[in-house]
């Protein structure tokens, strides 16, 4: 039983590291688009397009993260009991922030 607790803890740490969320809030130096607009001298049209690209990229990353999470749970379900899987999911949810940080 102790070995399975250790295994679940290691899986939890690995999944958090692999699929962990970025820290809450904007990155250091301000919002990415604002920082780029300032540093690169973007005009309004460029700023709008860069913002769209960043949002599209973030959506792709979130979709990929969800797919990876689903794959992980599928693999774990072959090893863990239903009760263990439920506990794993509960532990993992406690490790994650409630949602993505607000972005500009």
Phi and psi restraints in degrees (range 20) as a CNS / XPLOR table:
assign (resid 1 and name C) (resid 2 and name N)
       (resid 2 and name CA) (resid 2 and name C) 1.0 -62.5 20.0 2
assign (resid 2 and name N) (resid 2 and name CA)
       (resid 2 and name C) (resid 3 and name N) 1.0 -39.5 20.0 2
assign (resid 2 and name C) (resid 3 and name N)
       (resid 3 and name CA) (resid 3 and name C) 1.0 -62.8 20.0 2
assign (resid 3 and name N) (resid 3 and name CA)
       (resid 3 and name C) (resid 4 and name N) 1.0 -38.8 20.0 2
assign (resid 3 and name C) (resid 4 and name N)
       (resid 4 and name CA) (resid 4 and name C) 1.0 -70.1 20.0 2
assign (resid 4 and name N) (resid 4 and name CA)
       (resid 4 and name C) (resid 5 and name N) 1.0 -33.2 20.0 2
assign (resid 4 and name C) (resid 5 and name N)
       (resid 5 and name CA) (resid 5 and name C) 1.0 -65.1 20.0 2
assign (resid 5 and name N) (resid 5 and name CA)
       (resid 5 and name C) (resid 6 and name N) 1.0 -41.0 20.0 2
assign (resid 5 and name C) (resid 6 and name N)
       (resid 6 and name CA) (resid 6 and name C) 1.0 -65.3 20.0 2
assign (resid 6 and name N) (resid 6 and name CA)
       (resid 6 and name C) (resid 7 and name N) 1.0 -42.5 20.0 2
assign (resid 6 and name C) (resid 7 and name N)
       (resid 7 and name CA) (resid 7 and name C) 1.0 -61.4 20.0 2
assign (resid 7 and name N) (resid 7 and name CA)
       (resid 7 and name C) (resid 8 and name N) 1.0 -43.5 20.0 2
assign (resid 7 and name C) (resid 8 and name N)
       (resid 8 and name CA) (resid 8 and name C) 1.0 -64.7 20.0 2
assign (resid 8 and name N) (resid 8 and name CA)
       (resid 8 and name C) (resid 9 and name N) 1.0 -41.2 20.0 2
assign (resid 8 and name C) (resid 9 and name N)
       (resid 9 and name CA) (resid 9 and name C) 1.0 -62.2 20.0 2
assign (resid 9 and name N) (resid 9 and name CA)
       (resid 9 and name C) (resid 10 and name N) 1.0 -42.2 20.0 2
assign (resid 9 and name C) (resid 10 and name N)
       (resid 10 and name CA) (resid 10 and name C) 1.0 -65.6 20.0 2
assign (resid 10 and name N) (resid 10 and name CA)
       (resid 10 and name C) (resid 11 and name N) 1.0 -40.9 20.0 2
assign (resid 10 and name C) (resid 11 and name N)
       (resid 11 and name CA) (resid 11 and name C) 1.0 -63.7 20.0 2
assign (resid 11 and name N) (resid 11 and name CA)
       (resid 11 and name C) (resid 12 and name N) 1.0 -39.2 20.0 2
assign (resid 11 and name C) (resid 12 and name N)
       (resid 12 and name CA) (resid 12 and name C) 1.0 -62.7 20.0 2
assign (resid 12 and name N) (resid 12 and name CA)
       (resid 12 and name C) (resid 13 and name N) 1.0 -46.1 20.0 2
assign (resid 12 and name C) (resid 13 and name N)
       (resid 13 and name CA) (resid 13 and name C) 1.0 -63.2 20.0 2
assign (resid 13 and name N) (resid 13 and name CA)
       (resid 13 and name C) (resid 14 and name N) 1.0 -42.8 20.0 2
assign (resid 13 and name C) (resid 14 and name N)
       (resid 14 and name CA) (resid 14 and name C) 1.0 -64.6 20.0 2
assign (resid 14 and name N) (resid 14 and name CA)
       (resid 14 and name C) (resid 15 and name N) 1.0 -42.5 20.0 2
assign (resid 14 and name C) (resid 15 and name N)
       (resid 15 and name CA) (resid 15 and name C) 1.0 -69.2 20.0 2
assign (resid 15 and name N) (resid 15 and name CA)
       (resid 15 and name C) (resid 16 and name N) 1.0 -35.8 20.0 2
assign (resid 15 and name C) (resid 16 and name N)
       (resid 16 and name CA) (resid 16 and name C) 1.0 -66.2 20.0 2
assign (resid 16 and name N) (resid 16 and name CA)
       (resid 16 and name C) (resid 17 and name N) 1.0 -41.7 20.0 2
assign (resid 16 and name C) (resid 17 and name N)
       (resid 17 and name CA) (resid 17 and name C) 1.0 -67.3 20.0 2
assign (resid 17 and name N) (resid 17 and name CA)
       (resid 17 and name C) (resid 18 and name N) 1.0 -42.2 20.0 2
assign (resid 17 and name C) (resid 18 and name N)
       (resid 18 and name CA) (resid 18 and name C) 1.0 -74.4 20.0 2
assign (resid 18 and name N) (resid 18 and name CA)
       (resid 18 and name C) (resid 19 and name N) 1.0 -37.0 20.0 2
assign (resid 18 and name C) (resid 19 and name N)
       (resid 19 and name CA) (resid 19 and name C) 1.0 -120.8 20.0 2
assign (resid 19 and name N) (resid 19 and name CA)
       (resid 19 and name C) (resid 20 and name N) 1.0 16.0 20.0 2
assign (resid 19 and name C) (resid 20 and name N)
       (resid 20 and name CA) (resid 20 and name C) 1.0 -60.9 20.0 2
assign (resid 20 and name N) (resid 20 and name CA)
       (resid 20 and name C) (resid 21 and name N) 1.0 153.8 20.0 2
assign (resid 20 and name C) (resid 21 and name N)
       (resid 21 and name CA) (resid 21 and name C) 1.0 -84.4 20.0 2
assign (resid 21 and name N) (resid 21 and name CA)
       (resid 21 and name C) (resid 22 and name N) 1.0 151.5 20.0 2
assign (resid 21 and name C) (resid 22 and name N)
       (resid 22 and name CA) (resid 22 and name C) 1.0 -66.3 20.0 2
assign (resid 22 and name N) (resid 22 and name CA)
       (resid 22 and name C) (resid 23 and name N) 1.0 158.8 20.0 2
assign (resid 22 and name C) (resid 23 and name N)
       (resid 23 and name CA) (resid 23 and name C) 1.0 -60.3 20.0 2
assign (resid 23 and name N) (resid 23 and name CA)
       (resid 23 and name C) (resid 24 and name N) 1.0 149.9 20.0 2
assign (resid 23 and name C) (resid 24 and name N)
       (resid 24 and name CA) (resid 24 and name C) 1.0 -64.7 20.0 2
assign (resid 24 and name N) (resid 24 and name CA)
       (resid 24 and name C) (resid 25 and name N) 1.0 153.4 20.0 2
assign (resid 24 and name C) (resid 25 and name N)
       (resid 25 and name CA) (resid 25 and name C) 1.0 91.1 20.0 2
assign (resid 25 and name N) (resid 25 and name CA)
       (resid 25 and name C) (resid 26 and name N) 1.0 170.7 20.0 2
assign (resid 25 and name C) (resid 26 and name N)
       (resid 26 and name CA) (resid 26 and name C) 1.0 -70.5 20.0 2
assign (resid 26 and name N) (resid 26 and name CA)
       (resid 26 and name C) (resid 27 and name N) 1.0 156.9 20.0 2
assign (resid 26 and name C) (resid 27 and name N)
       (resid 27 and name CA) (resid 27 and name C) 1.0 -65.1 20.0 2
assign (resid 27 and name N) (resid 27 and name CA)
       (resid 27 and name C) (resid 28 and name N) 1.0 160.7 20.0 2
assign (resid 27 and name C) (resid 28 and name N)
       (resid 28 and name CA) (resid 28 and name C) 1.0 -54.7 20.0 2
assign (resid 28 and name N) (resid 28 and name CA)
       (resid 28 and name C) (resid 29 and name N) 1.0 139.7 20.0 2
assign (resid 28 and name C) (resid 29 and name N)
       (resid 29 and name CA) (resid 29 and name C) 1.0 91.9 20.0 2
assign (resid 29 and name N) (resid 29 and name CA)
       (resid 29 and name C) (resid 30 and name N) 1.0 4.5 20.0 2
assign (resid 29 and name C) (resid 30 and name N)
       (resid 30 and name CA) (resid 30 and name C) 1.0 102.1 20.0 2
assign (resid 30 and name N) (resid 30 and name CA)
       (resid 30 and name C) (resid 31 and name N) 1.0 -179.5 20.0 2
assign (resid 30 and name C) (resid 31 and name N)
       (resid 31 and name CA) (resid 31 and name C) 1.0 -62.2 20.0 2
assign (resid 31 and name N) (resid 31 and name CA)
       (resid 31 and name C) (resid 32 and name N) 1.0 143.0 20.0 2
assign (resid 31 and name C) (resid 32 and name N)
       (resid 32 and name CA) (resid 32 and name C) 1.0 -57.1 20.0 2
assign (resid 32 and name N) (resid 32 and name CA)
       (resid 32 and name C) (resid 33 and name N) 1.0 -43.5 20.0 2
assign (resid 32 and name C) (resid 33 and name N)
       (resid 33 and name CA) (resid 33 and name C) 1.0 -67.1 20.0 2
assign (resid 33 and name N) (resid 33 and name CA)
       (resid 33 and name C) (resid 34 and name N) 1.0 -42.7 20.0 2
assign (resid 33 and name C) (resid 34 and name N)
       (resid 34 and name CA) (resid 34 and name C) 1.0 -63.2 20.0 2
assign (resid 34 and name N) (resid 34 and name CA)
       (resid 34 and name C) (resid 35 and name N) 1.0 -41.8 20.0 2
assign (resid 34 and name C) (resid 35 and name N)
       (resid 35 and name CA) (resid 35 and name C) 1.0 -63.7 20.0 2
assign (resid 35 and name N) (resid 35 and name CA)
       (resid 35 and name C) (resid 36 and name N) 1.0 -44.2 20.0 2
assign (resid 35 and name C) (resid 36 and name N)
       (resid 36 and name CA) (resid 36 and name C) 1.0 -66.0 20.0 2
assign (resid 36 and name N) (resid 36 and name CA)
       (resid 36 and name C) (resid 37 and name N) 1.0 -41.7 20.0 2
assign (resid 36 and name C) (resid 37 and name N)
       (resid 37 and name CA) (resid 37 and name C) 1.0 -58.3 20.0 2
assign (resid 37 and name N) (resid 37 and name CA)
       (resid 37 and name C) (resid 38 and name N) 1.0 -42.5 20.0 2
assign (resid 37 and name C) (resid 38 and name N)
       (resid 38 and name CA) (resid 38 and name C) 1.0 -69.8 20.0 2
assign (resid 38 and name N) (resid 38 and name CA)
       (resid 38 and name C) (resid 39 and name N) 1.0 -50.0 20.0 2
assign (resid 38 and name C) (resid 39 and name N)
       (resid 39 and name CA) (resid 39 and name C) 1.0 -70.5 20.0 2
assign (resid 39 and name N) (resid 39 and name CA)
       (resid 39 and name C) (resid 40 and name N) 1.0 -34.1 20.0 2
assign (resid 39 and name C) (resid 40 and name N)
       (resid 40 and name CA) (resid 40 and name C) 1.0 -101.0 20.0 2
assign (resid 40 and name N) (resid 40 and name CA)
       (resid 40 and name C) (resid 41 and name N) 1.0 -6.7 20.0 2
assign (resid 40 and name C) (resid 41 and name N)
       (resid 41 and name CA) (resid 41 and name C) 1.0 66.8 20.0 2
assign (resid 41 and name N) (resid 41 and name CA)
       (resid 41 and name C) (resid 42 and name N) 1.0 45.4 20.0 2
assign (resid 41 and name C) (resid 42 and name N)
       (resid 42 and name CA) (resid 42 and name C) 1.0 -71.2 20.0 2
assign (resid 42 and name N) (resid 42 and name CA)
       (resid 42 and name C) (resid 43 and name N) 1.0 141.7 20.0 2
assign (resid 42 and name C) (resid 43 and name N)
       (resid 43 and name CA) (resid 43 and name C) 1.0 -83.7 20.0 2
assign (resid 43 and name N) (resid 43 and name CA)
       (resid 43 and name C) (resid 44 and name N) 1.0 177.4 20.0 2
assign (resid 43 and name C) (resid 44 and name N)
       (resid 44 and name CA) (resid 44 and name C) 1.0 -60.5 20.0 2
assign (resid 44 and name N) (resid 44 and name CA)
       (resid 44 and name C) (resid 45 and name N) 1.0 -41.6 20.0 2
assign (resid 44 and name C) (resid 45 and name N)
       (resid 45 and name CA) (resid 45 and name C) 1.0 -65.9 20.0 2
assign (resid 45 and name N) (resid 45 and name CA)
       (resid 45 and name C) (resid 46 and name N) 1.0 -42.8 20.0 2
assign (resid 45 and name C) (resid 46 and name N)
       (resid 46 and name CA) (resid 46 and name C) 1.0 -63.8 20.0 2
assign (resid 46 and name N) (resid 46 and name CA)
       (resid 46 and name C) (resid 47 and name N) 1.0 -42.9 20.0 2
assign (resid 46 and name C) (resid 47 and name N)
       (resid 47 and name CA) (resid 47 and name C) 1.0 -60.6 20.0 2
assign (resid 47 and name N) (resid 47 and name CA)
       (resid 47 and name C) (resid 48 and name N) 1.0 -43.3 20.0 2
assign (resid 47 and name C) (resid 48 and name N)
       (resid 48 and name CA) (resid 48 and name C) 1.0 -62.5 20.0 2
assign (resid 48 and name N) (resid 48 and name CA)
       (resid 48 and name C) (resid 49 and name N) 1.0 -44.6 20.0 2
assign (resid 48 and name C) (resid 49 and name N)
       (resid 49 and name CA) (resid 49 and name C) 1.0 -68.5 20.0 2
assign (resid 49 and name N) (resid 49 and name CA)
       (resid 49 and name C) (resid 50 and name N) 1.0 -40.9 20.0 2
assign (resid 49 and name C) (resid 50 and name N)
       (resid 50 and name CA) (resid 50 and name C) 1.0 -62.5 20.0 2
assign (resid 50 and name N) (resid 50 and name CA)
       (resid 50 and name C) (resid 51 and name N) 1.0 -42.5 20.0 2
assign (resid 50 and name C) (resid 51 and name N)
       (resid 51 and name CA) (resid 51 and name C) 1.0 -60.7 20.0 2
assign (resid 51 and name N) (resid 51 and name CA)
       (resid 51 and name C) (resid 52 and name N) 1.0 -42.8 20.0 2
assign (resid 51 and name C) (resid 52 and name N)
       (resid 52 and name CA) (resid 52 and name C) 1.0 -62.1 20.0 2
assign (resid 52 and name N) (resid 52 and name CA)
       (resid 52 and name C) (resid 53 and name N) 1.0 -43.6 20.0 2
assign (resid 52 and name C) (resid 53 and name N)
       (resid 53 and name CA) (resid 53 and name C) 1.0 -62.7 20.0 2
assign (resid 53 and name N) (resid 53 and name CA)
       (resid 53 and name C) (resid 54 and name N) 1.0 -44.6 20.0 2
assign (resid 53 and name C) (resid 54 and name N)
       (resid 54 and name CA) (resid 54 and name C) 1.0 -61.9 20.0 2
assign (resid 54 and name N) (resid 54 and name CA)
       (resid 54 and name C) (resid 55 and name N) 1.0 -42.6 20.0 2
assign (resid 54 and name C) (resid 55 and name N)
       (resid 55 and name CA) (resid 55 and name C) 1.0 -64.7 20.0 2
assign (resid 55 and name N) (resid 55 and name CA)
       (resid 55 and name C) (resid 56 and name N) 1.0 -40.4 20.0 2
assign (resid 55 and name C) (resid 56 and name N)
       (resid 56 and name CA) (resid 56 and name C) 1.0 -63.8 20.0 2
assign (resid 56 and name N) (resid 56 and name CA)
       (resid 56 and name C) (resid 57 and name N) 1.0 -43.5 20.0 2
assign (resid 56 and name C) (resid 57 and name N)
       (resid 57 and name CA) (resid 57 and name C) 1.0 -63.1 20.0 2
assign (resid 57 and name N) (resid 57 and name CA)
       (resid 57 and name C) (resid 58 and name N) 1.0 -43.5 20.0 2
assign (resid 57 and name C) (resid 58 and name N)
       (resid 58 and name CA) (resid 58 and name C) 1.0 -62.1 20.0 2
assign (resid 58 and name N) (resid 58 and name CA)
       (resid 58 and name C) (resid 59 and name N) 1.0 -40.6 20.0 2
assign (resid 58 and name C) (resid 59 and name N)
       (resid 59 and name CA) (resid 59 and name C) 1.0 -64.3 20.0 2
assign (resid 59 and name N) (resid 59 and name CA)
       (resid 59 and name C) (resid 60 and name N) 1.0 -39.5 20.0 2
assign (resid 59 and name C) (resid 60 and name N)
       (resid 60 and name CA) (resid 60 and name C) 1.0 -64.4 20.0 2
assign (resid 60 and name N) (resid 60 and name CA)
       (resid 60 and name C) (resid 61 and name N) 1.0 -41.4 20.0 2
assign (resid 60 and name C) (resid 61 and name N)
       (resid 61 and name CA) (resid 61 and name C) 1.0 -64.4 20.0 2
assign (resid 61 and name N) (resid 61 and name CA)
       (resid 61 and name C) (resid 62 and name N) 1.0 -41.2 20.0 2
assign (resid 61 and name C) (resid 62 and name N)
       (resid 62 and name CA) (resid 62 and name C) 1.0 -64.9 20.0 2
assign (resid 62 and name N) (resid 62 and name CA)
       (resid 62 and name C) (resid 63 and name N) 1.0 -39.7 20.0 2
assign (resid 62 and name C) (resid 63 and name N)
       (resid 63 and name CA) (resid 63 and name C) 1.0 -65.7 20.0 2
assign (resid 63 and name N) (resid 63 and name CA)
       (resid 63 and name C) (resid 64 and name N) 1.0 -41.3 20.0 2
assign (resid 63 and name C) (resid 64 and name N)
       (resid 64 and name CA) (resid 64 and name C) 1.0 -65.1 20.0 2
assign (resid 64 and name N) (resid 64 and name CA)
       (resid 64 and name C) (resid 65 and name N) 1.0 -41.5 20.0 2
assign (resid 64 and name C) (resid 65 and name N)
       (resid 65 and name CA) (resid 65 and name C) 1.0 -61.4 20.0 2
assign (resid 65 and name N) (resid 65 and name CA)
       (resid 65 and name C) (resid 66 and name N) 1.0 -42.7 20.0 2
assign (resid 65 and name C) (resid 66 and name N)
       (resid 66 and name CA) (resid 66 and name C) 1.0 -63.6 20.0 2
assign (resid 66 and name N) (resid 66 and name CA)
       (resid 66 and name C) (resid 67 and name N) 1.0 -40.9 20.0 2
assign (resid 66 and name C) (resid 67 and name N)
       (resid 67 and name CA) (resid 67 and name C) 1.0 -65.0 20.0 2
assign (resid 67 and name N) (resid 67 and name CA)
       (resid 67 and name C) (resid 68 and name N) 1.0 -42.6 20.0 2
assign (resid 67 and name C) (resid 68 and name N)
       (resid 68 and name CA) (resid 68 and name C) 1.0 -64.5 20.0 2
assign (resid 68 and name N) (resid 68 and name CA)
       (resid 68 and name C) (resid 69 and name N) 1.0 -40.7 20.0 2
assign (resid 68 and name C) (resid 69 and name N)
       (resid 69 and name CA) (resid 69 and name C) 1.0 -61.2 20.0 2
assign (resid 69 and name N) (resid 69 and name CA)
       (resid 69 and name C) (resid 70 and name N) 1.0 -43.8 20.0 2
assign (resid 69 and name C) (resid 70 and name N)
       (resid 70 and name CA) (resid 70 and name C) 1.0 -62.8 20.0 2
assign (resid 70 and name N) (resid 70 and name CA)
       (resid 70 and name C) (resid 71 and name N) 1.0 -43.4 20.0 2
assign (resid 70 and name C) (resid 71 and name N)
       (resid 71 and name CA) (resid 71 and name C) 1.0 -63.1 20.0 2
assign (resid 71 and name N) (resid 71 and name CA)
       (resid 71 and name C) (resid 72 and name N) 1.0 -42.5 20.0 2
assign (resid 71 and name C) (resid 72 and name N)
       (resid 72 and name CA) (resid 72 and name C) 1.0 -60.6 20.0 2
assign (resid 72 and name N) (resid 72 and name CA)
       (resid 72 and name C) (resid 73 and name N) 1.0 -46.9 20.0 2
assign (resid 72 and name C) (resid 73 and name N)
       (resid 73 and name CA) (resid 73 and name C) 1.0 -63.4 20.0 2
assign (resid 73 and name N) (resid 73 and name CA)
       (resid 73 and name C) (resid 74 and name N) 1.0 -36.9 20.0 2
assign (resid 73 and name C) (resid 74 and name N)
       (resid 74 and name CA) (resid 74 and name C) 1.0 -63.2 20.0 2
assign (resid 74 and name N) (resid 74 and name CA)
       (resid 74 and name C) (resid 75 and name N) 1.0 -43.5 20.0 2
assign (resid 74 and name C) (resid 75 and name N)
       (resid 75 and name CA) (resid 75 and name C) 1.0 -67.7 20.0 2
assign (resid 75 and name N) (resid 75 and name CA)
       (resid 75 and name C) (resid 76 and name N) 1.0 -40.9 20.0 2
assign (resid 75 and name C) (resid 76 and name N)
       (resid 76 and name CA) (resid 76 and name C) 1.0 -66.9 20.0 2
assign (resid 76 and name N) (resid 76 and name CA)
       (resid 76 and name C) (resid 77 and name N) 1.0 -32.9 20.0 2
assign (resid 76 and name C) (resid 77 and name N)
       (resid 77 and name CA) (resid 77 and name C) 1.0 -64.4 20.0 2
assign (resid 77 and name N) (resid 77 and name CA)
       (resid 77 and name C) (resid 78 and name N) 1.0 -20.7 20.0 2
assign (resid 77 and name C) (resid 78 and name N)
       (resid 78 and name CA) (resid 78 and name C) 1.0 -79.5 20.0 2
assign (resid 78 and name N) (resid 78 and name CA)
       (resid 78 and name C) (resid 79 and name N) 1.0 -14.6 20.0 2
assign (resid 78 and name C) (resid 79 and name N)
       (resid 79 and name CA) (resid 79 and name C) 1.0 -111.7 20.0 2
assign (resid 79 and name N) (resid 79 and name CA)
       (resid 79 and name C) (resid 80 and name N) 1.0 -40.4 20.0 2
assign (resid 79 and name C) (resid 80 and name N)
       (resid 80 and name CA) (resid 80 and name C) 1.0 -94.9 20.0 2
assign (resid 80 and name N) (resid 80 and name CA)
       (resid 80 and name C) (resid 81 and name N) 1.0 154.1 20.0 2
assign (resid 80 and name C) (resid 81 and name N)
       (resid 81 and name CA) (resid 81 and name C) 1.0 -72.8 20.0 2
assign (resid 81 and name N) (resid 81 and name CA)
       (resid 81 and name C) (resid 82 and name N) 1.0 167.5 20.0 2
assign (resid 81 and name C) (resid 82 and name N)
       (resid 82 and name CA) (resid 82 and name C) 1.0 -59.5 20.0 2
assign (resid 82 and name N) (resid 82 and name CA)
       (resid 82 and name C) (resid 83 and name N) 1.0 -40.7 20.0 2
assign (resid 82 and name C) (resid 83 and name N)
       (resid 83 and name CA) (resid 83 and name C) 1.0 -65.4 20.0 2
assign (resid 83 and name N) (resid 83 and name CA)
       (resid 83 and name C) (resid 84 and name N) 1.0 -42.7 20.0 2
assign (resid 83 and name C) (resid 84 and name N)
       (resid 84 and name CA) (resid 84 and name C) 1.0 -65.6 20.0 2
assign (resid 84 and name N) (resid 84 and name CA)
       (resid 84 and name C) (resid 85 and name N) 1.0 -40.6 20.0 2
assign (resid 84 and name C) (resid 85 and name N)
       (resid 85 and name CA) (resid 85 and name C) 1.0 -63.9 20.0 2
assign (resid 85 and name N) (resid 85 and name CA)
       (resid 85 and name C) (resid 86 and name N) 1.0 -40.3 20.0 2
assign (resid 85 and name C) (resid 86 and name N)
       (resid 86 and name CA) (resid 86 and name C) 1.0 -63.6 20.0 2
assign (resid 86 and name N) (resid 86 and name CA)
       (resid 86 and name C) (resid 87 and name N) 1.0 -43.4 20.0 2
assign (resid 86 and name C) (resid 87 and name N)
       (resid 87 and name CA) (resid 87 and name C) 1.0 -64.0 20.0 2
assign (resid 87 and name N) (resid 87 and name CA)
       (resid 87 and name C) (resid 88 and name N) 1.0 -41.0 20.0 2
assign (resid 87 and name C) (resid 88 and name N)
       (resid 88 and name CA) (resid 88 and name C) 1.0 -58.7 20.0 2
assign (resid 88 and name N) (resid 88 and name CA)
       (resid 88 and name C) (resid 89 and name N) 1.0 -47.7 20.0 2
assign (resid 88 and name C) (resid 89 and name N)
       (resid 89 and name CA) (resid 89 and name C) 1.0 -62.3 20.0 2
assign (resid 89 and name N) (resid 89 and name CA)
       (resid 89 and name C) (resid 90 and name N) 1.0 -40.4 20.0 2
assign (resid 89 and name C) (resid 90 and name N)
       (resid 90 and name CA) (resid 90 and name C) 1.0 -62.9 20.0 2
assign (resid 90 and name N) (resid 90 and name CA)
       (resid 90 and name C) (resid 91 and name N) 1.0 -45.5 20.0 2
assign (resid 90 and name C) (resid 91 and name N)
       (resid 91 and name CA) (resid 91 and name C) 1.0 -61.6 20.0 2
assign (resid 91 and name N) (resid 91 and name CA)
       (resid 91 and name C) (resid 92 and name N) 1.0 -40.8 20.0 2
assign (resid 91 and name C) (resid 92 and name N)
       (resid 92 and name CA) (resid 92 and name C) 1.0 -66.7 20.0 2
assign (resid 92 and name N) (resid 92 and name CA)
       (resid 92 and name C) (resid 93 and name N) 1.0 -39.2 20.0 2
assign (resid 92 and name C) (resid 93 and name N)
       (resid 93 and name CA) (resid 93 and name C) 1.0 -64.3 20.0 2
assign (resid 93 and name N) (resid 93 and name CA)
       (resid 93 and name C) (resid 94 and name N) 1.0 -34.7 20.0 2
assign (resid 93 and name C) (resid 94 and name N)
       (resid 94 and name CA) (resid 94 and name C) 1.0 -67.5 20.0 2
assign (resid 94 and name N) (resid 94 and name CA)
       (resid 94 and name C) (resid 95 and name N) 1.0 -27.3 20.0 2
assign (resid 94 and name C) (resid 95 and name N)
       (resid 95 and name CA) (resid 95 and name C) 1.0 -78.2 20.0 2
assign (resid 95 and name N) (resid 95 and name CA)
       (resid 95 and name C) (resid 96 and name N) 1.0 -23.0 20.0 2
assign (resid 95 and name C) (resid 96 and name N)
       (resid 96 and name CA) (resid 96 and name C) 1.0 -94.3 20.0 2
assign (resid 96 and name N) (resid 96 and name CA)
       (resid 96 and name C) (resid 97 and name N) 1.0 144.7 20.0 2
assign (resid 96 and name C) (resid 97 and name N)
       (resid 97 and name CA) (resid 97 and name C) 1.0 -65.2 20.0 2
assign (resid 97 and name N) (resid 97 and name CA)
       (resid 97 and name C) (resid 98 and name N) 1.0 159.8 20.0 2
assign (resid 97 and name C) (resid 98 and name N)
       (resid 98 and name CA) (resid 98 and name C) 1.0 -62.2 20.0 2
assign (resid 98 and name N) (resid 98 and name CA)
       (resid 98 and name C) (resid 99 and name N) 1.0 -25.4 20.0 2
assign (resid 98 and name C) (resid 99 and name N)
       (resid 99 and name CA) (resid 99 and name C) 1.0 -170.4 20.0 2
assign (resid 99 and name N) (resid 99 and name CA)
       (resid 99 and name C) (resid 100 and name N) 1.0 175.9 20.0 2
assign (resid 99 and name C) (resid 100 and name N)
       (resid 100 and name CA) (resid 100 and name C) 1.0 -66.7 20.0 2
assign (resid 100 and name N) (resid 100 and name CA)
       (resid 100 and name C) (resid 101 and name N) 1.0 148.8 20.0 2
assign (resid 100 and name C) (resid 101 and name N)
       (resid 101 and name CA) (resid 101 and name C) 1.0 -67.6 20.0 2
assign (resid 101 and name N) (resid 101 and name CA)
       (resid 101 and name C) (resid 102 and name N) 1.0 150.3 20.0 2
assign (resid 101 and name C) (resid 102 and name N)
       (resid 102 and name CA) (resid 102 and name C) 1.0 -65.4 20.0 2
assign (resid 102 and name N) (resid 102 and name CA)
       (resid 102 and name C) (resid 103 and name N) 1.0 139.5 20.0 2
assign (resid 102 and name C) (resid 103 and name N)
       (resid 103 and name CA) (resid 103 and name C) 1.0 -123.2 20.0 2
assign (resid 103 and name N) (resid 103 and name CA)
       (resid 103 and name C) (resid 104 and name N) 1.0 155.0 20.0 2
